């Protein structure tokens, strides 16, 4: 007695992509609940959570944890995006990797404001239908935060290596 529409989403898109039409819009129009990966992304709560989970211990430095050749590539990446090293130096490698991986897309005009989840949440709010999440932001970030230090460093290294190719 229930119909479920499953729709893969993209977190950030550039402006001008008109995807909310046709079968997608028709399915949404007859839906009475929106379930996304994560419900409610309160910016203030998210920032507090990131600082709690991603911050290195007092006095620790991300750059000091890197091997010299990796640090040179990291510094080059920061320079490319006009980021001062101090901006990410007190965060764990997983967070620096996530932050760096989004920058090329942001420079190309991609933004979460145009993303599928944001658009659907906006429409659900306008229609006053319930919005649920499959996971919490804390759970998702906790997965990254729980990675061993060497895996986090490898993740950051892979992001740095791939930055020129991120489109």
Beta strands, then each sheet from edge to edge (+ up, - down):
strand 1: 33-38
strand 2: 130-135
sheet 1: 1+ 2+
end
